[in-house]
Amino acid sequence: MKIKLTSIYVDDQEKALAFYTGVLGFTRKADFTNGPFRWLTVASPDDPDGTELQLALNDNPAAKTYQQAIFKQGQPALMLFTDDIKADHERIKA
């Protein structure tokens, strides 16, 4: 059994997409709308058919409360793994 999808709440889906694709090098997997709803996912270039990360718009008051509480407590919403943190840091910093 594998995890296929997880999600994080974002305030701006376009800015989040630009960060994950432009800075981290992730690829866009799904991007479609249904009325005001946008389903947007990205995946790691190291595992393009692996777990997708949904960039869910944080427009739900309950979700916003949850996000703010998690951030306030300093709990990570997402953890990334790398084989070479120094190289990735230099790449992201550039």
The first five atom37 places (N, CA, C, CB, O) and aatype in JSON, in Angstrom:
{
  "aatype": [12, 11, 9, 11, 10, 16, 15, 9, 18, 19, 3, 3, 5, 6, 11, 0, 10, 0, 13, 18, 16, 7, 19, 10, 7, 13, 16, 1, 11, 0, 3, 13, 16, 2, 7, 14, 13, 1, 17, 10, 16, 19, 0, 15, 14, 3, 3, 14, 3, 7, 16, 6, 10, 5, 10, 0, 10, 2, 3, 2, 14, 0, 0, 11, 16, 18, 5, 5, 0, 9, 13, 11, 5, 7, 5, 14, 0, 10, 12, 10, 13, 16, 3, 3, 9, 11, 0, 3, 8, 6, 1, 9, 11, 0],
  "atom_mask": [
    [1, 1, 1, 1, 1],
    [1, 1, 1, 1, 1],
    [1, 1, 1, 1, 1],
    [1, 1, 1, 1, 1],
    [1, 1, 1, 1, 1],
    [1, 1, 1, 1, 1],
    [1, 1, 1, 1, 1],
    [1, 1, 1, 1, 1],
    [1, 1, 1, 1, 1],
    [1, 1, 1, 1, 1],
    [1, 1, 1, 1, 1],
    [1, 1, 1, 1, 1],
    [1, 1, 1, 1, 1],
    [1, 1, 1, 1, 1],
    [1, 1, 1, 1, 1],
    [1, 1, 1, 1, 1],
    [1, 1, 1, 1, 1],
    [1, 1, 1, 1, 1],
    [1, 1, 1, 1, 1],
    [1, 1, 1, 1, 1],
    [1, 1, 1, 1, 1],
    [1, 1, 1, 0, 1],
    [1, 1, 1, 1, 1],
    [1, 1, 1, 1, 1],
    [1, 1, 1, 0, 1],
    [1, 1, 1, 1, 1],
    [1, 1, 1, 1, 1],
    [1, 1, 1, 1, 1],
    [1, 1, 1, 1, 1],
    [1, 1, 1, 1, 1],
    [1, 1, 1, 1, 1],
    [1, 1, 1, 1, 1],
    [1, 1, 1, 1, 1],
    [1, 1, 1, 1, 1],
    [1, 1, 1, 0, 1],
    [1, 1, 1, 1, 1],
    [1, 1, 1, 1, 1],
    [1, 1, 1, 1, 1],
    [1, 1, 1, 1, 1],
    [1, 1, 1, 1, 1],
    [1, 1, 1, 1, 1],
    [1, 1, 1, 1, 1],
    [1, 1, 1, 1, 1],
    [1, 1, 1, 1, 1],
    [1, 1, 1, 1, 1],
    [1, 1, 1, 1, 1],
    [1, 1, 1, 1, 1],
    [1, 1, 1, 1, 1],
    [1, 1, 1, 1, 1],
    [1, 1, 1, 0, 1],
    [1, 1, 1, 1, 1],
    [1, 1, 1, 1, 1],
    [1, 1, 1, 1, 1],
    [1, 1, 1, 1, 1],
    [1, 1, 1, 1, 1],
    [1, 1, 1, 1, 1],
    [1, 1, 1, 1, 1],
    [1, 1, 1, 1, 1],
    [1, 1, 1, 1, 1],
    [1, 1, 1, 1, 1],
    [1, 1, 1, 1, 1],
    [1, 1, 1, 1, 1],
    [1, 1, 1, 1, 1],
    [1, 1, 1, 1, 1],
    [1, 1, 1, 1, 1],
    [1, 1, 1, 1, 1],
    [1, 1, 1, 1, 1],
    [1, 1, 1, 1, 1],
    [1, 1, 1, 1, 1],
    [1, 1, 1, 1, 1],
    [1, 1, 1, 1, 1],
    [1, 1, 1, 1, 1],
    [1, 1, 1, 1, 1],
    [1, 1, 1, 0, 1],
    [1, 1, 1, 1, 1],
    [1, 1, 1, 1, 1],
    [1, 1, 1, 1, 1],
    [1, 1, 1, 1, 1],
    [1, 1, 1, 1, 1],
    [1, 1, 1, 1, 1],
    [1, 1, 1, 1, 1],
    [1, 1, 1, 1, 1],
    [1, 1, 1, 1, 1],
    [1, 1, 1, 1, 1],
    [1, 1, 1, 1, 1],
    [1, 1, 1, 1, 1],
    [1, 1, 1, 1, 1],
    [1, 1, 1, 1, 1],
    [1, 1, 1, 1, 1],
    [1, 1, 1, 1, 1],
    [1, 1, 1, 1, 1],
    [1, 1, 1, 1, 1],
    [1, 1, 1, 1, 1],
    [1, 1, 1, 1, 1]
  ],
  "atom_positions": [
    [[0.85, -1.17, 0.0], [0.0, 0.0, 0.0], [0.9, 1.24, 0.0], [-0.97, 0.0, 1.22], [1.89, 1.3, 0.72]],
    [[0.53, 2.21, -0.81], [1.29, 3.45, -0.92], [0.35, 4.64, -0.78], [2.05, 3.52, -2.26], [-0.85, 4.55, -1.06]],
    [[0.9, 5.74, -0.34], [0.14, 6.99, -0.32], [0.23, 7.59, -1.71], [0.68, 7.99, 0.78], [1.32, 7.8, -2.23]],
    [[-0.91, 7.87, -2.32], [-0.94, 8.43, -3.67], [-1.06, 9.94, -3.67], [-2.09, 7.83, -4.46], [-0.55, 10.61, -4.57]],
    [[-1.74, 10.49, -2.65], [-1.99, 11.93, -2.64], [-2.04, 12.44, -1.21], [-3.28, 12.26, -3.37], [-2.58, 11.79, -0.32]],
    [[-1.49, 13.61, -1.02], [-1.66, 14.35, 0.23], [-1.84, 15.8, -0.16], [-0.45, 14.15, 1.21], [-1.55, 16.18, -1.3]],
    [[-2.31, 16.61, 0.75], [-2.57, 18.0, 0.37], [-2.05, 18.96, 1.42], [-4.06, 18.22, 0.15], [-1.91, 18.63, 2.6]],
    [[-1.76, 20.16, 0.95], [-1.45, 21.27, 1.84], [-2.34, 22.44, 1.41], [0.08, 21.66, 1.79], [-2.72, 22.55, 0.25]],
    [[-2.65, 23.29, 2.37], [-3.47, 24.46, 2.07], [-2.56, 25.62, 1.7], [-4.37, 24.83, 3.27], [-1.55, 25.87, 2.35]],
    [[-2.93, 26.32, 0.65], [-2.16, 27.47, 0.18], [-3.1, 28.66, 0.02], [-1.44, 27.16, -1.16], [-4.28, 28.5, -0.27]],
    [[-2.56, 29.86, 0.2], [-3.36, 31.07, 0.05], [-3.51, 31.48, -1.41], [-2.74, 32.21, 0.83], [-4.49, 32.13, -1.78]],
    [[-2.56, 31.09, -2.24], [-2.57, 31.47, -3.65], [-2.04, 30.29, -4.47], [-1.71, 32.77, -3.91], [-0.85, 29.98, -4.41]],
    [[-2.91, 29.65, -5.22], [-2.5, 28.46, -5.97], [-1.47, 28.77, -7.04], [-3.71, 27.8, -6.6], [-0.58, 27.96, -7.28]],
    [[-1.56, 29.92, -7.7], [-0.59, 30.27, -8.73], [0.79, 30.49, -8.14], [-1.04, 31.53, -9.48], [1.79, 30.02, -8.7]],
    [[0.87, 31.18, -7.0], [2.16, 31.4, -6.35], [2.73, 30.08, -5.86], [2.02, 32.39, -5.17], [3.94, 29.84, -5.98]],
    [[1.89, 29.22, -5.31], [2.35, 27.91, -4.84], [2.84, 27.07, -6.01], [1.22, 27.18, -4.09], [3.89, 26.42, -5.91]],
    [[2.11, 27.08, -7.11], [2.53, 26.33, -8.29], [3.86, 26.85, -8.81], [1.46, 26.42, -9.39], [4.74, 26.06, -9.16]],
    [[4.03, 28.16, -8.85], [5.3, 28.75, -9.3], [6.45, 28.32, -8.4], [5.2, 30.28, -9.33], [7.55, 28.04, -8.89]],
    [[6.22, 28.27, -7.09], [7.27, 27.85, -6.16], [7.62, 26.38, -6.35], [6.83, 28.09, -4.71], [8.79, 26.03, -6.51]],
    [[6.62, 25.52, -6.35], [6.89, 24.08, -6.44], [7.48, 23.69, -7.79], [5.63, 23.3, -6.19], [8.32, 22.79, -7.85]],
    [[7.06, 24.34, -8.86], [7.59, 23.98, -10.18], [8.85, 24.78, -10.5], [6.54, 24.21, -11.27], [9.84, 24.21, -10.97]],
    [[8.83, 26.08, -10.26], [9.95, 26.92, -10.64], [11.15, 26.84, -9.72], [0.0, 0.0, 0.0], [12.29, 26.9, -10.18]],
    [[10.91, 26.71, -8.42], [12.0, 26.68, -7.45], [12.42, 25.25, -7.11], [11.6, 27.42, -6.18], [13.6, 24.92, -7.15]],
    [[11.44, 24.41, -6.78], [11.77, 23.04, -6.37], [11.89, 22.07, -7.54], [10.73, 22.54, -5.42], [12.43, 20.97, -7.38]],
    [[11.39, 22.45, -8.71], [11.51, 21.58, -9.88], [10.46, 20.5, -9.98], [0.0, 0.0, 0.0], [10.61, 19.55, -10.75]],
    [[9.39, 20.61, -9.2], [8.3, 19.63, -9.29], [7.58, 19.8, -10.63], [7.3, 19.8, -8.1], [7.74, 20.81, -11.3]],
    [[6.81, 18.8, -11.0], [6.04, 18.87, -12.24], [4.55, 18.95, -11.91], [6.33, 17.64, -13.14], [4.08, 18.38, -10.93]],
    [[3.84, 19.66, -12.75], [2.39, 19.75, -12.6], [1.79, 18.42, -13.06], [1.79, 20.96, -13.42], [2.07, 17.96, -14.17]],
    [[0.97, 17.81, -12.21], [0.35, 16.52, -12.56], [-1.1, 16.71, -12.99], [0.42, 15.56, -11.37], [-1.51, 16.16, -14.01]],
    [[-1.85, 17.46, -12.24], [-3.27, 17.68, -12.55], [-3.58, 19.15, -12.35], [-4.2, 16.78, -11.67], [-3.09, 19.78, -11.41]],
    [[-4.4, 19.68, -13.22], [-4.81, 21.07, -13.09], [-6.12, 21.25, -13.86], [-3.7, 22.05, -13.62], [-6.12, 21.42, -15.08]],
    [[-7.22, 21.2, -13.15], [-8.51, 21.41, -13.8], [-9.46, 22.11, -12.85], [-9.11, 20.08, -14.28], [-9.3, 22.07, -11.63]],
    [[-10.45, 22.75, -13.43], [-11.41, 23.5, -12.64], [-12.81, 22.93, -12.83], [-11.39, 24.98, -13.02], [-13.12, 22.3, -13.85]],
    [[-13.63, 23.16, -11.84], [-15.04, 22.82, -11.88], [-15.75, 23.96, -11.17], [-15.34, 21.4, -11.2], [-15.86, 23.97, -9.95]],
    [[-16.23, 24.91, -11.95], [-16.8, 26.11, -11.35], [-15.68, 26.87, -10.65], [0.0, 0.0, 0.0], [-14.63, 27.11, -11.26]],
    [[-15.89, 27.26, -9.4], [-14.85, 28.0, -8.69], [-13.75, 27.1, -8.11], [-15.48, 28.8, -7.59], [-12.74, 27.6, -7.61]],
    [[-13.95, 25.79, -8.16], [-13.0, 24.85, -7.56], [-11.88, 24.51, -8.55], [-13.72, 23.56, -7.1], [-12.15, 24.23, -9.72]],
    [[-10.64, 24.54, -8.08], [-9.49, 24.15, -8.9], [-8.77, 23.0, -8.22], [-8.53, 25.35, -9.13], [-8.35, 23.11, -7.07]],
    [[-8.61, 21.9, -8.94], [-7.86, 20.74, -8.46], [-6.47, 20.84, -9.07], [-8.57, 19.38, -8.85], [-6.31, 20.76, -10.29]],
    [[-5.45, 21.03, -8.22], [-4.09, 21.27, -8.68], [-3.14, 20.4, -7.89], [-3.72, 22.77, -8.53], [-3.08, 20.48, -6.67]],
    [[-2.38, 19.55, -8.59], [-1.4, 18.7, -7.92], [-0.06, 18.8, -8.62], [-1.88, 17.24, -7.89], [0.03, 19.1, -9.81]],
    [[0.99, 18.56, -7.84], [2.36, 18.5, -8.35], [3.01, 17.22, -7.84], [3.18, 19.76, -7.92], [2.52, 16.6, -6.89]],
    [[4.12, 16.84, -8.48], [4.85, 15.66, -8.04], [6.35, 15.92, -8.17], [4.44, 14.41, -8.88], [6.78, 16.75, -8.97]],
    [[7.1, 15.21, -7.38], [8.55, 15.34, -7.41], [9.12, 14.82, -8.72], [9.17, 14.59, -6.22], [8.65, 13.8, -9.23]],
    [[10.12, 15.5, -9.27], [10.75, 14.98, -10.49], [11.49, 13.67, -10.23], [11.72, 16.01, -11.06], [11.75, 12.91, -11.16]],
    [[11.83, 13.41, -8.97], [12.52, 12.16, -8.62], [11.56, 10.98, -8.54], [13.23, 12.33, -7.29], [12.0, 9.83, -8.55]],
    [[10.27, 11.25, -8.47], [9.26, 10.2, -8.38], [7.98, 10.69, -9.05], [9.0, 9.78, -6.89], [6.96, 10.85, -8.37]],
    [[8.01, 10.93, -10.37], [6.88, 11.57, -11.04], [5.57, 10.79, -10.99], [7.23, 11.81, -12.45], [4.5, 11.38, -11.14]],
    [[5.64, 9.49, -10.79], [4.42, 8.69, -10.68], [4.11, 8.32, -9.24], [4.55, 7.43, -11.52], [3.24, 7.5, -8.97]],
    [[4.83, 8.95, -8.32], [4.63, 8.67, -6.9], [3.57, 9.58, -6.29], [0.0, 0.0, 0.0], [2.61, 9.97, -6.96]],
    [[3.76, 9.9, -5.04], [2.79, 10.7, -4.3], [2.62, 12.08, -4.92], [3.23, 10.84, -2.84], [3.6, 12.77, -5.22]],
    [[1.38, 12.47, -5.11], [1.07, 13.81, -5.6], [0.75, 14.71, -4.41], [-0.12, 13.78, -6.61], [0.18, 14.26, -3.42]],
    [[1.13, 15.96, -4.54], [0.85, 16.96, -3.52], [-0.21, 17.9, -4.07], [2.15, 17.74, -3.12], [0.01, 18.61, -5.05]],
    [[-1.38, 17.89, -3.43], [-2.45, 18.8, -3.85], [-2.2, 20.16, -3.23], [-3.85, 18.24, -3.45], [-2.0, 20.28, -2.02]],
    [[-2.23, 21.19, -4.06], [-2.11, 22.57, -3.59], [-3.54, 23.1, -3.46], [-1.24, 23.46, -4.58], [-4.08, 23.7, -4.38]],
    [[-4.12, 22.87, -2.3], [-5.53, 23.18, -2.06], [-5.7, 24.62, -1.6], [-6.13, 22.21, -1.01], [-5.02, 25.08, -0.68]],
    [[-6.61, 25.32, -2.25], [-6.86, 26.71, -1.89], [-7.44, 26.8, -0.49], [-7.81, 27.37, -2.91], [-8.39, 26.1, -0.14]],
    [[-6.86, 27.66, 0.3], [-7.25, 27.82, 1.69], [-8.38, 28.85, 1.8], [-6.04, 28.25, 2.56], [-8.21, 29.91, 2.41]],
    [[-9.53, 28.53, 1.22], [-10.66, 29.45, 1.27], [-11.77, 28.97, 2.2], [-11.21, 29.66, -0.12], [-12.85, 29.56, 2.24]],
    [[-11.5, 27.91, 2.93], [-12.47, 27.37, 3.88], [-12.08, 27.86, 5.28], [-12.51, 25.8, 3.83], [-10.94, 27.65, 5.69]],
    [[-12.98, 28.51, 6.02], [-12.63, 29.03, 7.34], [-12.06, 27.96, 8.28], [-13.84, 29.66, 7.97], [-11.13, 28.25, 9.04]],
    [[-12.59, 26.76, 8.25], [-12.07, 25.69, 9.11], [-10.64, 25.32, 8.71], [-12.98, 24.44, 9.04], [-9.8, 25.09, 9.58]],
    [[-10.38, 25.27, 7.42], [-9.03, 24.95, 6.94], [-8.05, 26.05, 7.33], [-9.03, 24.75, 5.41], [-6.92, 25.77, 7.73]],
    [[-8.47, 27.3, 7.22], [-7.6, 28.42, 7.58], [-7.27, 28.39, 9.07], [-8.27, 29.77, 7.2], [-6.13, 28.63, 9.46]],
    [[-8.26, 28.09, 9.9], [-8.03, 27.98, 11.35], [-7.03, 26.87, 11.64], [-9.35, 27.72, 12.1], [-6.12, 27.04, 12.45]],
    [[-7.2, 25.72, 10.98], [-6.28, 24.59, 11.15], [-4.87, 24.99, 10.72], [-6.76, 23.37, 10.33], [-3.92, 24.75, 11.46]],
    [[-4.74, 25.6, 9.55], [-3.43, 25.99, 9.03], [-2.73, 26.95, 9.99], [-3.58, 26.63, 7.65], [-1.55, 26.78, 10.3]],
    [[-3.44, 27.95, 10.46], [-2.85, 28.93, 11.36], [-2.43, 28.3, 12.68], [-3.83, 30.07, 11.62], [-1.38, 28.65, 13.22]],
    [[-3.22, 27.37, 13.2], [-2.87, 26.69, 14.45], [-1.63, 25.83, 14.29], [-4.04, 25.83, 14.93], [-0.76, 25.82, 15.16]],
    [[-1.53, 25.11, 13.18], [-0.35, 24.28, 12.92], [0.89, 25.14, 12.78], [-0.56, 23.43, 11.65], [1.93, 24.83, 13.35]],
    [[0.79, 26.23, 12.03], [1.93, 27.13, 11.84], [2.35, 27.75, 13.17], [1.58, 28.25, 10.84], [3.54, 27.85, 13.47]],
    [[1.37, 28.15, 13.98], [1.67, 28.79, 15.27], [2.43, 27.84, 16.19], [0.37, 29.25, 15.94], [3.29, 28.27, 16.95]],
    [[2.1, 26.54, 16.12], [2.78, 25.55, 16.95], [4.11, 25.1, 16.36], [1.88, 24.35, 17.14], [4.86, 24.36, 17.0]],
    [[4.41, 25.54, 15.15], [5.67, 25.17, 14.52], [5.7, 23.74, 14.01], [0.0, 0.0, 0.0], [6.78, 23.17, 13.84]],
    [[4.54, 23.17, 13.75], [4.48, 21.81, 13.24], [4.61, 21.83, 11.72], [3.17, 21.11, 13.66], [3.94, 22.6, 11.04]],
    [[5.48, 20.97, 11.19], [5.62, 20.94, 9.73], [4.39, 20.34, 9.06], [6.87, 20.16, 9.33], [3.83, 19.35, 9.53]],
    [[3.99, 20.94, 7.96], [2.89, 20.41, 7.17], [3.4, 19.47, 6.1], [2.07, 21.54, 6.55], [2.65, 18.67, 5.55]],
    [[4.69, 19.58, 5.8], [5.29, 18.81, 4.72], [6.76, 18.63, 5.02], [5.07, 19.5, 3.34], [7.42, 19.57, 5.46]],
    [[7.28, 17.44, 4.78], [8.71, 17.19, 4.91], [9.21, 16.65, 3.58], [9.01, 16.2, 6.07], [8.59, 15.78, 2.98]],
    [[10.34, 17.18, 3.14], [10.96, 16.73, 1.9], [12.25, 16.0, 2.23], [11.23, 17.92, 0.94], [12.88, 16.28, 3.25]],
    [[12.65, 15.07, 1.38], [13.87, 14.3, 1.56], [14.8, 14.6, 0.39], [13.58, 12.77, 1.66], [14.35, 14.76, -0.74]],
    [[16.08, 14.68, 0.68], [17.07, 14.89, -0.37], [18.32, 14.07, -0.08], [17.42, 16.39, -0.5], [18.66, 13.82, 1.07]],
    [[18.99, 13.66, -1.13], [20.26, 12.95, -0.98], [21.42, 13.93, -0.8], [20.52, 12.05, -2.18], [22.47, 13.54, -0.29]],
    [[21.24, 15.18, -1.21], [22.32, 16.17, -1.16], [21.75, 17.53, -0.79], [23.07, 16.24, -2.52], [21.43, 18.34, -1.66]],
    [[21.62, 17.78, 0.5], [21.0, 19.01, 0.97], [21.8, 20.24, 0.56], [20.85, 18.98, 2.49], [21.21, 21.28, 0.25]],
    [[23.12, 20.14, 0.54], [23.93, 21.3, 0.16], [23.7, 21.68, -1.29], [25.42, 21.01, 0.4], [23.54, 22.86, -1.61]],
    [[23.68, 20.71, -2.17], [23.45, 20.99, -3.6], [22.05, 21.55, -3.81], [23.64, 19.71, -4.44], [21.87, 22.5, -4.58]],
    [[21.05, 20.98, -3.14], [19.69, 21.48, -3.3], [19.55, 22.89, -2.72], [18.7, 20.53, -2.61], [18.85, 23.72, -3.29]],
    [[20.22, 23.14, -1.62], [20.18, 24.48, -1.04], [20.77, 25.5, -2.0], [20.95, 24.51, 0.3], [20.2, 26.57, -2.2]],
    [[21.9, 25.19, -2.6], [22.52, 26.09, -3.57], [21.63, 26.3, -4.78], [23.89, 25.55, -4.01], [21.51, 27.42, -5.28]],
    [[21.0, 25.24, -5.26], [20.11, 25.34, -6.42], [18.91, 26.22, -6.11], [19.65, 23.95, -6.87], [18.52, 27.06, -6.93]],
    [[18.31, 26.04, -4.94], [17.13, 26.81, -4.56], [17.49, 28.26, -4.28], [16.46, 26.18, -3.32], [16.73, 29.18, -4.61]],
    [[18.65, 28.47, -3.69], [19.1, 29.81, -3.34], [19.36, 30.66, -4.58], [20.37, 29.73, -2.49], [19.21, 31.88, -4.55]],
    [[19.75, 30.02, -5.66], [20.14, 30.75, -6.89], [19.03, 31.4, -7.6], [20.8, 29.85, -7.83], [19.24, 32.03, -8.63]]
  ]
}
